[in-house]
C-alpha cells in the first residue's frame, strides 16, 4: 500500500459563546482537516489545529508532501523520521500540528486496514472512558457561576478557568463564585499562562488556596525551570506544567529539574500520537501523572487522542477540551456527547469517526468568508504592549 495524496481543508467552527481570556478572545475554532488517500482505496483522516495559523499549517503540509507521497502508511516511524530529519522540521515547534495530522492519518489508515480501533494498536484499554474538564470562559462571576451549574448538571467534576488578570482580586472573585456554584466536592483548576513572577505567583496562589484548588497551571515562565521548581516547593497546590512541557524533550527537562507535579502532554505540539504515548511513558517512569493539553480540537483529533489516553495508565486527571464551547462539529456524530464528563472510546476501526460532508462544506465556506474573525483578537490589545510577568 502507498500514500497517493494529501488533501487539506481549513474549516471554521463557531462556539456557542466567545472564548475569552486575559489577552483577548475568539468566536470559534479553526482546524485543518486532512484526508490521506492510498492506492488501495483506503482514506485516513487527520486534523491539525490552526497553530500558529491556518496559513502556516497549510504551508507545512505542502512542504512535507515529498516526504509522504509514495510511502507506506504503515511505516509511521519511517515517515516521521523522513519529515523530521531529512526535512529538518524537528527544529521548529510551530510545524508540529501539521506533522501530527499526517501521522494521525497514517494511524487511521492502519486501523481501518486492520479492522481495529486505535486503542488496540496503542496497547489496549486501561479504561473504557476518558475524563475531561469543563472550560469556563472568562466572564463576570455571576455568569461564570451559571456556567458552572450547566457543567455540573452535565456531570462534569473538574472546572477550568484562566487567571492572570491585571488585578488578582478579580481572579479570586471568579474562583470564589466557581467554588460556591460547584460545591465542595468539585475540582477547580486555574491556568495563569506564565502571567506571574515567582514571588507574585507564590503570593497569589497562596491567597487562592482557601478555595481548594486541584492544580495551578504554569504560574510562571515555562522557560525558567529553576524558577518553576522554586515556586512548586513554596505553594500547597500541585503545579501543572504546560508551556514548559510542549514536547517530550521539554518534558525530560521538567522531570530533571523537579519543576512540576503533573505534566501536560499534547500530540499536536509534539508531532503525533506515538509521541503522546512516549511522553506519558517517560513521565510514568519518573512517577508523574499526565493530562492532555488541547490547542482546540474537533472530533477527528479529539477522538484520536481519546484512543491513546484510554490505552495509557497515567492519564489520571481530567483532560483539556473545547467541546463545552463548541456549537457544532465536522464528524457525523456532531458535538461529542459527554456522560459524567467523560467520552467513550470509539468502537470502529481506526479513529472510528467519519466526516459529515455537508458540515465540512459549510464550515470550509465559513472559513473562506470569515476565517480571520476566528483568531484570538482584542481591539484594545492591538494598541497595547502586553507585559509579562504581571504584578
N, C-alpha and C positions, 0 to 999 in steps of 0.2 A: 504494500500500500504506500502511496506517495501523496504528499500535500500538493494540490494543484492551484490553490488560490486563497487569498485573504480578502474578505470584503468587510469594510468598516463603515458603520453608520452612527453618527452622533445623534443623540436624542436628548430632549429637554423634558423632564417630567416634573410637574408642579407639586409643591407642598400644599396642604390644605390651609396652612398659615406660614408666614415667613419664618425662617430660622434667623434668630437674632442673637448676637453676642457682642463682646466689648468693642470689636473692631469693625462692625458692620452687620450685614445680613444678606440673605439670598432667598429667592422665591421658589427654588426647587433645585433638583439635581440635573447636572449634565453628565452623561455617560456615553462611552463609545462601545457599541455592540459589535462583536467580531464574529463572522461566520467563516470557518475554515473548511474548504472543500477538499475532497480527496478523489483519486482516480477510481475508487470503488464505490462512489456514490454516497459515502457517509459524510455528514456535515457535523462539525463540532462547534459549540458555542463558547465564546469568551466575552469578557466585559472589562473595560478599563474605566476607572474614574477619570474625569477630566482634570487631572492634576499634573502640572500646574494650570494647564488649559487644554481644551479640546484640540487646538491647533498644534500644540506640542505633541500630544499623543498621536495624532494623525501623521505628523512628520516622522516620528519614531517608527511607526508601523511601516511607512513607506521605505524607510531606511533599512529596516531589518528584513524586509521581504526576501532579498537574495540569499539570506542565511536560513530561510524556512522553506521556500518553494522547492519542491523536489525531494524533500526529506521525508523519512518515515515518521509518522506522528507518534509511533510507539517509542521512538528514540528520543524521549524527552530530555534526558541528560545531555545527549549529543547536541541537540538543537540549542539548548541553553548555553552550552559551552561555546558553540559557534557564534552565537549572538554576543556573549559577554567577552570572550577572549579575542576571537578573530575580528569581531565588530567593535571591540573596545568599549562596549556600552556599560561595563561593570564599574566604570569610574563616575558615572553620572546618575544620581539617585532619581532625578526627575524623569528618567526614562522608564522607571520600574513599572508603572501601571500598564504601559503598552506591552512590555515584555511579559508581564504577568497574564495579560489577556491571551497572548499566543500560547503560553504554557497551559492555561486553563482550557483552551480549545483543544489542545492535544489530549489532555486527560479526558475530556468529554468524548472525543473520538475513541479513545482506548476503551472507555467504559461501555460505549454503545456497541463496539465490535465484540467485546467480551460478554455483553449482556449482563453486566454487573454495575451496581451503583458505586460511585467513587469511594464511599465509606469502606467498602470491602477491599478496594485497591490500596487504601491507606492504613490498613491494619485491622479493620473490622470494628464493630461497635463496642465502645466503652459505655456509651449512653445512647438512648433512643431519641432524646430531645435535648436541645441546646438552649441555654438561657440567655436572654438579652435584657438590657436595661431600657427604661422609658426615658426618652430625651425630652427635657423641659427647656423650651426656648426661653430666651431672656425676656421677661415681661414683668409688669408690676406684681408685687407679692400676692395680691388677691387673685389675680388671673392665673398666676402660677399655681396657687392652691387649687383652683378649679381644674387645671391640667393634671395635677397630682391625683385628684379624685377620679378623673376619667381613666388614668392609667391604673389606678388601684382597682377600679371596677373591672378593668380588663385582665386583672390577675397579675400585673407586674409587681415585683417586690423590690426592685432597685431603681432609684430615680437619680438622674444625672443632670447637673446644671453647671453652667460656666460661671466662674468667679473672675476676679481681677479687675473690678471696677475701679475708677479713679478714687472713689470713696469706699473703703472697705465696709463701712456701715451699711451701704446699700446691699452688698452681698450677704451680710449677716441677716439683714431684714428678710431677704428672699429665702435664705436657709431656714430661718425660723418659721416662715409661712409654709414651707415644704414639710418640715417636721410636724407641725401642728396638723396639717392635712393628711399626711401619710400615716401618722400614728407611730407608736414606739417601736414596732417590730420591723418597719420598712428600713431599707438601706439607702443612705444618701451619699452620693459620690460627687465630689466637686473637682473641677478642672480649671487650673489657673493659666494654662498655656504660657508658662515661663514668665508670668507677669511680675514676680517679686524678686528683690534681692534676698540673700539668705536671712539677714536679720529681720526684714519685714515679713518674710514667709513664716518664720518661727512665731513671731508676734501675732500675725493674723490667724494662722492655723490654730494656735492655742486658743484664741478667742472664739473660734468656730467649734471647737471640740466639745463644748457643752451640748451640742446638738447630735452627738454620737455619729460622727462621720465614718463611713465604711472605708473610703480611700480618698487621698488627696493626690490629684494627677498633676504632674510636672509643675510644682510650685515655683521652681527656679530654672535657670537656663539648663538645657539639656547638653550643653557643650562644656560644662564645668562639672565633671563627675565628683571631684573632691568636695565641691560646694554642696552637691546633692547629698552625698554621704553625711556631711556635716549637719544638714537640715534633718535628714532621716533620723539621726541619733538624738534629736532635740525636740521632736514632736511625738505625740502619743498616737497619731493616726498613721496607718501604713501608707508608705509613699509609692505611688504608681508611676513608673517611667513611661513616657510616650515619645516626645521629641528626642529624648536621649536613646531611644531603642527602635529606630525605624528599620534597621537591617540586622541580620544575625551578627555582623561584625561589631555593630554598636552594642548589641546585647551582651556580647562577650566582654566588652569593656565595662558595662554597667555591673556585671557579675564580679569582675575583678576588683572593682572599686567598692563593692558593697553599697551601691548607691540607691537601691530600691528594694522594696519588699515584694512587689508584683511588677511584672513586665508586660507591656503592651506589644503585641506582635501583629504583623499585617502582611499578607501575601502580596497586596498591591504595592506596598512600599519596598518589598524585598523580592520582587520578580517571580513570584509563583507559589503555588500550593505546596510544592515539595519543600520549599524553603520555610513556609509556615510551619510545617511538621518538624523540620530541622530546628527552627528557633525554639519551639516548645520543648523538644527533646533536650536541647542544650540547657535550657532553664530547669528542666526537671532534674538533670544531673547535678545542678547546683542547689537543688532543694527549693526551687522557687516556682510559684504558680504563675500562670499567664492568663491574659484575656485578649480577645481580638479587637484591634483598632479598626475603625472604618473611616475611609475618606468620603463615604457616601456611595452606597451600592444599591443597584436594582436587583431583581430576582435572580438573574443569571449568576452574578458574582456572589450575592448573598448566600444562595443555596450551595454554591460550590464550596464556600468556606465552611458551611454547616457540616458537610461530609467530613472534612478534616478535623474539625473540632469534636465531632462525635466519636472519632477514632483516636483521640489523643487524651490521655488521662488528666493532665494538669491544667486543663481549661476549667478552673474552679470558681471563677467569678462570672457575673453577668457580662456579656459581650456587648460591644457597641453596635448600634443600628440606627438608621434614619427612618425606619418603617413607621414609627409613631407619627412622623410628619408627612409621609408620602400620601398624596391624594390618589395615586394610581401606580401601575407598574407596566412592564412590557411583556411579561410572561402570561401564558393563557390563564393561570390561576389568579391573576391580579395581585393586589397588595397581599403580602404574606399574612396568613391567619395565625395569630398567636393564641396559645392556650396557656394560661398561668405564666405569661411572659416567656414562653418557650416556643421553639419551632421544631417540628418533627423532621427527621431526616427523610428526604425524598426516596421513594422506593424504586423508581425507574432506573434504567441503565444510564451510565454517565452521570451528569449533574442531575438529570431527572426532570428537567423543565423544557418547555417548548415556547418559542416566541409567538406572541399574538401579532400576526402580520398587520392587522388593522391598527392596533395600538402603536406598533413600531412606526408605521407610516404617519400616523397623526403626530407623534412626538418628534419624529425626524423633521416634519414640516414646521413644527413649533420651534425647533432649534434653529432652522434656517431663517425663520421670521423674527424670533425674539431671543435667540440664544444668549446674546450679550447681557440681557436682563437677569440671567440666572447665575451670574458670577457674584461673588461677595462684593458688595459695594456700600458706600456710605458717603453721601454728598458732603457732609461736614469733614469726613476723614480725608477726602481728596484734597482739601485745602489745609490740612494739618500735617504735622510730623509726629507720628506715634513714637513714644519713647518707652523703652523697657530697660531696666526694671522700673516698675511704678513704686510709689511710696505713699 
